[in-house]
Amino acid sequence: TSTMSHYHNSALLGDLGSLWDTSEDLRELREEPTDPQAQQEIINSIEEVYFSNDSFDIVKYELERLPPVLSLQELEEYRDKLKQQQAAVSKKVADLILEKQPAYVQELERVTSLQTGLQLAAVICTNGRRHLNIAKEGFTQTSLGLLANQRKRQLLIGLLKSLRTIKTLQRTDVRLSEMLEEEDYPGAIQLCLECQKAASTFKHYSCISELNSKLQDTLEQIEEQLDVALSKICKNFDISHYTKVQQAYRLLGKTQTAMDQLHMHFTQAIHNTVFQVVLGYVELCAGNTDTKFQKLQYKDLCTHITSDSYIPCLADLCKALWEVMLSYYRTMQWHENHDQDEYLSPSVSDGSNVIGTEENSFDRSYVKKKLEHGLSRIWQDVQLKVKTYLLGTDLSNFKYDDFIFVLDVISRLMQVGEEFCGSKSEVLQESIRKQSVNYFKTYHRTRLEELRMFLENETWELCPVKSSFSILQLHEFKFMEQSRSPSVSPSKQPASAISTTVTLFEQYCNGGNPFEIQADSKDDETEDVLASNGYESDEQEKSAYQEYDSDSDVPEELKRDYVDEQTGDAPLKSISRETLRSRKRSDYNLNKVNAPILTNTTLNVIRLVGKYMQMMNILKPIAFDVIHFMSQLFDYYLYAVYTFFGRNDTFESTGLGLSSSRLRTTLNRIQESLIDLEVSADPTGTLTAAEERKEKVPSPHLSHLVVLTSGNSLYGLAERVVATESLVFLAEQFEFLQPHLDAVMPAAKKPFLQQFYSQTVSTASELRKPVYWIVAAKAIDYEQMLLLMANVKWDVKEIMSQHNIYVDALLKEFEEFNRRLNEVSKRVRIPLPVSNILWEHCIRLANRTLVEGYANVKKCSNEGRALMQLDFQQFLMKLEKLTDIRPIPDKEFVETYIKAYYLTENDMEHWIKEHREYSTKQLINLVNVCLGSHINKKARQKLLAAIDDIDRPKR
């Protein structure tokens, strides 16, 4: 920049200087030696305006600067100054040029050298082009041309090979179709995959790209067909078919997908199967081909099933579902058996064996888990479908056998579920429990009403059965002889199938169906039971009690048995000839074999119990309800026997403890819970009361044909024996069934069962006391004996050797009682416990009557006391010949009372406190009559006060 400004300055100054100086002046100035420092100062003194741009007009500037008055001297001085400045600038420029001279020379040399180099390069290029032309003509067009042709030949040979492969590929389509028709899915897929691999090599050909997409379509088509083939497994499993399908999926590398698809197909199969079965029955019953049913939901479709087609449809439904589950079971078996098979792994070796093995292992574990998980899913689907069907119809009006059949089928289905996946089938249990409770309430209500009708028409005649009779012989209890499995199948299984623990899946794996019930064999069995065990079936039950009065439903075999054992002259005569011997045996039994004592009503109750147990055995969830209803049957029978034969307030108030507190509690409970005492109650009662009364039954009334007031028949003793002993027999059957009931009773409800047995069943035999007490109280005329005793003179002065006449009268009564007992025993066997109770009651009453007679004595001497003892000893001696009851009941009761007459005053007071079994009147009589003669008035008052103290709590 400074250099340029120097150049600029000198130019300007030069321009100005040229105005007035000459070259000589300038030269002078140049030649003057100058000091650089002074020169720099001169340059620095140049005005700034001279360093401005080129457009600056210096001459004009200087002229304008001239003062108004010109002075030559000043002008010359100013000119000199400008000259000096110009000279300084010129000098400075000249110095700078000289300074840069070597660099200029050097740069000029470099330019010259560059020019020389460029000329040489031009020569080389020219030579190169000439040589290239020579090479092109002499080498490329000949030798390299040959090589190119050889390469082209090689390519064409490769192309020919490719074309041959393409031709083969084009033909595989036909072979694939053939393989699919033959259902050789693994082969088709193998071929398809190989073709795809080959096609990918030639994908650059347009025809092959089309083939590739076609092969992909074919592969997808194969997959679709494979899916259809897989779906066929769900209903009819075929090992070879399934093996092919699995191999095919393994080749595709879609083992897991296959499993997912398979489960989807099984779910679909269950849905379609049940829908088609139910739809078939609905359309069949509707009698037209209306398509409206096909559009219904399965749930709605189930409500259109008629009661007639309900059971066959249910059986078919279960058969169809069994087929599906069996297929699943066999699928699982297949996978267990073929888990490690080599042919299931891909046969194409790709060198990655380790990865392949790991993948196979993963696939296997996935399949195993999926199959195990699928078990419960499939069973849940089956349960829900059957539940919907079950709840679609109200079963409460079904016949008993039909309902049992439904239970049996469901029970068998639950067994299948247990074996299929270890399920407790809660869904099925709950739905069948609902239906069962509903059905059973209706059924039980009807049965209770029937039982009342039976009891009111029962004449308490003996029902003739074999001495070897057992309830297990009854048709209703056949189930107890069958297997202990949850199912009670009406279809007869072979004995071997029952004894072994073969599962249903193992048993029916290769054919057959556990729900295939042969109706014919079931009918035959029923007929067989009718021939040996009286009536059966609900139709006959409706008019059962009319039939009971005739012999129509007593089989010939039983009639013969009855004739042989209970009639015929010889047995009667032989017994009458040996009266004394038979008397010693208190069991008044005409036949050598003790046949059970039961009535037609008892048999009916036992049959009902069998039916109830059948239902309970099949359907454990309602076990408590059933056992509760069973207990009501027993309760009602017990209550009826008590009401008919045991209820007598007069005798119960004697304080002899005939009815135990347990029996009284039981009877009160039955009356409160079961007996409807307000038959003609106000109909405007509350709804709750009406609901409660629905559960109750009116108290039964004894048939007017039963007469209990005749002395000749010992006040209906035969009927009483049949009634009471049939109740005891019924109680024994309940005892026999207790373990079976206990086994099915839910743990939480077991106390109810224990209480029923301990407080109700076990009290049956206790009913004998109040029932036979009434006979004993009427059979002997105790009042007459009291009158005869009142006529005896007890204040005799000498010891008598002859007993009184009342003793003979009493013994005569006992002999008459014994005779009538024998008469009754010709009609009905009187068991030993019964005859013992009868004799015990009679003797107790006689002994109490004796004490009462002695307590009525107004005057008595010591000889009179001796006469009392003589009379009593005579009575005992003769009585022991009539009965073998030892010891004689209440013997001490009489002896202690007679001996009390001999006690002293002090002993008497102690004795009174100890013997509270005597009445106040009897104790007062002891004090007044016996001790009155030899104790003073004060002592007597003291004893009477002691008696009063004892009596007070009783009041």
DAHU-V196392 format. One record per residue. PHI is phi in whole degrees, 0 to 359 (NA if undefined). PSI is psi as a letter, one per 20 degrees, with the letter a starting at -180 (* if undefined). BURIAL is b if it has 9 or more other ideal C-beta (glycine too) atoms within 8 Angstrom, else e. Layout:
phi/psi/burial
PHI/PSI/BURIAL
PHI/PSI/BURIAL
This chain:
phi/psi/burial
NA/g/e
295/h/e
297/g/e
298/g/e
295/h/b
296/g/b
301/g/b
296/g/b
300/g/b
295/h/b
295/g/e
296/g/b
297/h/b
299/g/b
298/g/b
289/g/b
296/h/b
295/i/e
289/h/e
226/i/e
253/r/b
243/r/e
295/h/e
292/g/e
301/g/b
296/g/b
301/g/e
302/g/e
298/g/b
297/h/b
287/i/e
295/p/e
288/p/e
236/q/e
276/p/e
303/h/e
294/g/e
293/g/e
300/g/b
297/h/e
295/h/e
298/g/b
296/g/b
295/h/e
281/i/e
296/p/b
295/q/e
295/h/e
296/h/e
286/i/b
269/j/e
283/a/e
286/r/e
293/h/e
283/i/e
291/p/b
266/o/e
287/g/b
299/g/b
297/h/e
296/g/b
291/h/b
295/g/e
291/h/e
281/i/e
299/q/e
290/r/e
297/h/e
252/o/e
274/q/e
232/p/e
301/g/e
299/g/e
299/h/b
295/g/b
296/g/e
299/g/e
295/h/e
295/g/b
299/g/e
299/g/e
297/h/b
297/g/b
302/g/b
298/g/b
295/g/b
297/g/b
298/g/b
292/g/b
300/g/b
297/g/b
296/g/b
295/g/b
299/g/e
298/g/e
296/h/b
296/g/e
298/h/e
296/h/e
271/j/e
301/g/e
296/g/e
297/h/e
294/g/e
297/g/e
300/g/e
294/h/e
293/h/e
297/g/e
298/h/e
296/g/e
298/g/e
298/g/e
299/h/e
297/g/e
298/g/e
301/g/e
297/h/e
296/h/e
295/g/e
300/h/e
297/h/e
293/g/e
300/g/e
302/g/e
298/g/e
298/g/e
300/g/e
296/h/e
293/g/e
293/h/e
299/g/e
300/h/e
296/g/e
295/g/b
301/g/b
288/h/e
267/i/e
230/g/e
301/g/e
291/i/e
249/f/e
295/g/e
296/h/b
300/g/b
298/g/e
298/g/e
299/g/e
296/h/e
296/g/e
297/g/e
299/h/e
297/g/e
300/g/e
301/g/e
295/h/e
297/g/e
300/g/e
298/g/e
299/g/e
297/g/e
301/g/b
297/h/e
297/g/e
299/g/b
300/g/b
300/g/e
298/g/e
301/g/b
298/h/e
278/i/e
297/h/b
306/g/b
296/g/e
295/h/b
299/g/b
300/g/e
299/g/e
298/h/b
294/h/b
297/h/e
280/i/e
61/k/e
269/m/b
296/g/b
299/g/b
299/g/e
297/g/b
292/g/b
304/g/b
297/g/b
298/g/b
294/g/b
296/g/e
298/g/b
297/g/b
298/g/e
295/g/b
296/h/b
295/h/e
293/h/e
251/k/b
293/i/b
287/i/e
275/p/b
296/h/e
294/h/e
286/h/b
298/h/b
292/g/e
298/g/b
301/g/b
294/h/e
294/g/b
298/h/b
297/g/b
297/g/e
298/g/b
298/g/b
295/h/e
297/g/b
300/g/b
300/g/b
297/g/e
296/h/b
296/h/b
296/g/b
297/g/e
298/h/b
295/h/b
293/h/b
292/h/b
299/h/b
298/h/b
251/h/b
214/n/e
289/p/b
233/p/e
299/g/e
296/g/e
298/g/b
292/h/b
299/g/b
302/g/b
299/g/b
296/g/b
299/g/b
299/g/b
295/h/b
296/g/b
297/h/b
285/i/e
72/k/e
237/l/e
300/g/b
292/g/b
301/g/e
302/g/b
297/g/b
299/g/b
298/g/b
301/g/b
294/h/b
296/g/e
296/h/b
297/g/b
300/g/b
296/g/b
298/g/b
298/g/b
298/g/b
297/g/e
300/g/b
296/h/b
296/g/b
295/g/e
298/g/b
294/g/b
301/g/b
303/g/e
290/g/b
298/g/b
294/h/b
297/g/e
288/h/b
289/h/b
75/j/e
218/r/e
258/k/e
297/p/e
279/i/e
298/h/e
292/h/b
292/h/e
271/i/e
286/q/b
287/q/e
303/g/b
299/g/e
289/h/e
299/h/b
298/h/b
284/i/e
269/i/b
287/p/b
277/q/e
296/h/e
292/h/e
267/i/b
300/g/b
288/g/b
301/h/e
294/g/b
299/g/b
299/g/b
295/h/b
300/g/b
293/h/b
300/g/b
297/g/b
293/h/b
300/g/b
302/g/b
295/g/b
293/h/b
297/g/b
300/g/b
295/g/b
300/g/b
289/h/b
298/g/b
298/g/b
302/g/e
303/g/b
293/h/b
295/g/e
288/h/e
254/j/b
302/g/e
259/j/e
298/p/e
288/h/e
292/i/e
275/i/e
277/q/e
302/p/e
274/i/e
277/o/e
272/p/e
243/j/e
82/i/e
254/l/e
297/h/e
298/g/e
300/g/e
301/g/b
297/g/e
299/g/e
296/g/e
300/g/b
298/g/e
297/g/e
302/g/b
298/g/b
293/h/e
297/g/b
300/g/b
299/g/b
297/g/e
297/g/b
295/g/b
295/g/e
294/h/e
295/h/b
307/g/b
291/h/b
295/g/b
294/g/b
297/h/b
296/g/b
300/g/b
300/g/b
302/g/b
296/h/b
294/g/b
291/h/b
300/g/b
303/g/b
295/g/b
300/g/b
276/i/b
284/i/b
230/q/b
275/o/e
265/j/b
296/h/b
256/j/e
291/q/b
292/q/e
303/g/b
299/h/e
294/g/b
294/g/b
299/h/b
297/g/b
300/g/b
300/g/b
298/g/b
297/g/b
294/h/b
298/g/b
297/h/b
296/h/b
293/h/b
296/g/b
300/g/b
299/g/b
301/g/b
283/h/e
290/g/b
215/j/e
69/k/e
279/q/b
271/j/e
52/l/b
302/h/e
298/g/b
296/g/b
300/g/b
294/g/b
291/g/b
287/h/b
295/g/b
302/g/b
297/h/b
292/g/b
299/g/b
300/g/b
297/g/b
291/h/b
298/g/b
298/g/b
297/g/b
294/h/b
301/g/b
297/g/e
296/h/b
296/g/b
297/g/b
297/g/b
298/g/b
299/g/b
297/g/b
301/g/b
297/h/b
285/i/b
255/j/b
285/p/b
262/j/b
56/l/b
269/q/e
290/p/b
267/o/b
284/o/b
228/r/b
297/q/e
293/h/b
269/j/e
301/p/b
220/q/e
296/h/b
293/i/e
283/i/e
285/q/b
305/h/b
294/h/b
255/j/b
300/h/b
299/h/b
288/i/e
271/i/e
278/a/e
298/q/e
275/j/e
294/r/e
300/h/e
269/q/b
242/n/b
278/p/b
293/h/e
287/p/b
281/o/e
270/q/e
294/q/e
303/h/e
296/h/e
293/h/b
283/g/b
288/h/e
272/r/e
257/l/e
286/p/e
284/r/e
299/h/b
292/h/b
289/h/e
294/g/b
253/j/b
299/h/e
257/j/e
144/r/e
84/r/e
212/p/e
295/i/b
260/j/b
275/n/e
261/p/b
276/o/e
295/h/e
298/g/e
296/h/b
294/g/b
295/g/e
301/g/e
297/g/b
297/g/b
298/h/e
298/g/e
295/g/b
301/h/b
289/h/e
246/i/e
229/k/b
80/b/b
282/r/b
202/r/b
84/q/e
296/h/e
301/g/e
287/h/b
298/h/b
300/h/e
243/k/e
297/g/b
288/h/b
294/h/e
291/h/b
299/h/b
287/i/e
257/r/e
269/j/e
300/h/e
254/j/b
261/o/e
299/q/b
306/g/e
302/g/e
290/h/b
301/g/b
299/g/e
302/g/b
296/g/b
297/g/b
299/g/e
270/h/b
243/j/e
227/a/e
98/p/e
289/g/e
308/g/e
300/g/b
298/g/b
295/g/e
298/h/e
293/g/b
294/h/e
291/h/e
250/l/e
302/g/b
298/g/e
295/g/e
294/h/b
293/h/b
295/h/e
272/o/e
284/i/b
277/o/e
282/n/b
233/p/b
274/h/b
254/q/b
290/h/e
259/p/e
275/n/e
289/q/b
298/q/e
265/o/b
207/r/b
250/r/b
299/h/b
295/g/b
301/g/b
300/g/b
298/g/b
296/g/b
297/g/b
299/g/b
299/g/b
302/g/b
300/g/b
296/g/b
298/g/b
292/h/b
303/g/b
295/g/b
292/h/b
295/h/b
285/h/b
238/n/b
298/h/b
301/h/b
256/j/b
306/g/b
296/g/b
301/g/b
295/g/b
296/h/b
299/g/b
294/h/b
298/g/b
297/h/b
293/h/b
300/g/b
295/g/b
305/g/b
293/h/b
296/g/b
301/g/b
297/h/b
297/g/b
299/g/b
295/g/b
298/g/b
289/g/b
238/i/b
247/i/b
278/o/e
205/o/b
299/h/e
300/g/e
280/h/b
291/h/b
275/j/e
286/i/e
77/k/e
271/j/e
66/k/e
293/g/b
264/p/b
293/q/e
299/h/e
296/g/b
295/g/b
296/g/b
300/g/b
299/g/b
297/h/b
296/g/e
298/g/e
299/g/b
298/g/b
289/g/e
271/h/e
242/h/b
267/p/b
272/o/b
274/i/e
248/m/e
298/h/e
256/k/e
290/r/e
296/p/e
295/i/e
273/k/e
293/r/e
293/r/e
297/h/e
299/g/e
299/g/b
296/g/b
296/g/e
296/g/e
292/h/b
301/h/e
280/i/e
258/r/b
234/q/b
298/q/e
296/p/b
283/q/b
241/q/e
292/q/b
300/p/b
292/i/e
283/i/e
269/o/b
253/p/e
248/j/b
252/i/e
273/p/e
291/h/e
297/h/e
267/j/b
53/l/b
57/l/b
68/k/b
301/g/b
304/g/b
295/h/b
296/g/b
297/g/b
301/g/b
296/g/b
291/g/b
288/h/b
292/h/b
294/g/b
297/g/b
299/g/b
299/g/b
298/h/b
297/h/e
294/h/b
296/h/b
299/g/b
298/h/e
274/i/b
305/g/b
300/h/e
293/g/b
290/g/b
297/h/b
295/h/e
260/i/b
287/p/b
299/q/e
306/h/e
295/h/e
259/j/b
300/h/b
303/h/e
300/g/b
295/g/b
300/g/e
294/g/e
300/g/b
289/g/b
286/h/e
256/i/b
243/g/b
300/g/b
287/i/b
272/i/b
304/g/b
292/h/b
292/i/b
290/i/b
301/g/b
302/g/b
296/h/b
293/g/b
281/i/b
300/g/b
298/g/b
295/g/b
299/h/b
291/h/b
264/h/e
291/h/b
241/p/b
276/n/e
288/h/b
298/g/e
298/h/e
296/h/b
298/h/b
296/g/e
296/h/b
292/h/b
293/h/e
277/i/e
280/q/e
266/o/e
258/i/b
265/l/e
284/q/b
260/i/e
234/q/e
286/p/e
268/q/b
254/i/e
250/p/e
284/r/b
278/r/b
290/h/e
296/h/b
295/g/b
296/g/e
299/g/b
294/g/b
296/h/b
297/g/e
300/g/b
295/h/b
295/g/b
297/g/e
299/g/b
298/g/b
296/g/e
293/h/b
298/g/b
297/h/b
298/g/b
297/h/b
293/i/b
288/h/e
274/g/e
224/p/b
295/p/b
258/o/b
297/q/b
305/g/e
301/h/e
290/g/b
297/h/b
299/g/b
295/g/b
300/g/b
297/g/b
299/g/b
300/g/b
299/g/b
293/g/b
302/g/b
297/g/b
298/g/b
296/h/b
291/h/b
294/h/b
301/g/b
299/g/b
299/g/b
297/g/b
293/h/b
285/i/b
274/i/b
293/p/b
271/g/e
229/q/e
204/p/b
252/r/b
299/h/e
294/h/b
297/g/b
300/g/b
297/h/b
295/h/b
301/g/b
297/g/b
300/g/b
302/g/b
292/g/b
298/g/e
299/g/b
300/g/b
297/g/b
300/g/e
288/h/b
295/h/b
297/h/b
283/h/e
279/h/b
225/q/b
257/j/e
290/p/b
226/p/e
286/r/e
294/p/b
298/q/b
59/k/b
299/g/b
296/h/e
303/g/b
283/g/b
299/g/b
298/h/b
294/g/b
295/g/b
292/h/e
298/h/b
297/h/b
267/i/e
285/q/b
279/r/e
299/g/b
294/g/e
298/h/e
296/g/b
296/g/b
296/g/e
296/g/b
300/g/b
292/h/b
279/h/e
259/n/b
269/i/e
285/i/e
270/q/e
285/r/e
302/g/b
299/g/e
294/h/b
291/g/b
298/h/b
298/h/b
301/g/b
292/g/b
287/g/b
279/g/b
278/g/b
272/i/b
303/h/b
281/h/e
230/k/e
228/q/e
279/r/e
295/h/e
297/g/e
299/h/b
296/g/b
300/h/e
297/g/b
293/h/b
295/h/b
296/h/e
297/g/b
297/g/b
298/h/b
298/g/e
293/h/b
286/h/b
302/g/e
302/h/e
296/h/e
289/*/e
